[in-house]
Amino acid sequence: MRGLLRRLHRWCGLVIAVLLLACSVTGSIIAFEHELDAALNPGLFRTGNLQPALPPNALIARVEAQDPRIRVTQLPLDTRPGQASEWHVQARELPAGATAGLGFDRLFVAPSSGRVLGARQWGAWQWDRAHLLPWLNRFHRTLTLPGRIGNQLLGAMAILWLLLSLSGLVLTLPARWSNFWSRWKPAWQLKAGAKGFRLVNDLHRAMGLWVLPLALCTAFTGIYLNLGNEVFKPVASLFGPISPHPVATLAQLGAPRPSSAILSPEQAVQAARGLLPDAAQDYVPWYMGHLAPRGAYRVAFKEPGMREQALRVRYEQVFIDDQTGELLGRFGYLSGTATDRFLVWMYPLHSGKSWGLAGRLLISLSGLVIALLCITGMLRWVKRRNMGKPTPRG
């Protein structure tokens, strides 16, 4: 049995080593993506103006007036004074049905004035600082491959990684259970004076044990983030119902509604707040977007300190008719089922944000350790192969 596990561990590790190495390094970096992005691009993220933000109506009007080609599709509602907000935009349809090419899908806006500070295409590779962190994020999520190919590869890697971690744990356990801890303790340590193959082997085993809880968590949540609909949700639904997301269930309109008949963004936020569950009345506005093809507003609210303080992951998305303010659907922690609430934890656990700054630091450091595990695992295989080769004569 141990021989089979050893082969499983070796070949699973070799199959995913390079991919896991790349994902571990990029994951370590994007654990602090916003901070690094702001440091690289201060002109996009900081305004130097501590004046309060303008109302969403005025902001959207000013931004769209600066470039008639664009239509704002989503804007944050929680930007702090002195910081710029990053908006989602898309091209307006032209009368002939074509669209004006923009070359960007994000704008950086000063909330106190509506002044546009810059633009970028999220995830695109361009040789400048503004696009570096989004590209790394996209690579970490999809390997920048088209369609679902990258997610399928990463999901398969996460499954193999989970098996790899569990088999590695079993292989470190002592063969005899008497005096268990005294027999298992050396597996967590480096032998004094170890060199060559022994040092590489000890490093690989000890680092694997110390980082194991985070590796198991990251691999498990990675399956959800990449193969959620194909694998994770079908299995999770065996334990309880999963609510469909309103975006997937809202019908498409036959024709766009006239802008004069649509609620203003401020009215939409007010209407959505009145439709929150009772336990979410202290939630603060997070972001909003207009789903024009579906005739709906989506307004998101979050509990104070969400993804900044430990164990703060709750949010609610409220979908309302963009003409009447009628509730079309809710999606979130309180309005969901027990299984929905379980799934809400997957991204915060994967990113470390479920534990605030300390959690992100742990995820970042564990990513570097996992990268070293990949390197020592490959070195271990190479050294073992070389040890088995006959010494050349002459």
Order of alpha helices (4+ residues) and beta strands (2+ residues): alpha-alpha-alpha-alpha-beta-beta-beta-beta-alpha-alpha-alpha-alpha-alpha-alpha-alpha-alpha-beta-beta-beta-beta-alpha-alpha-alpha
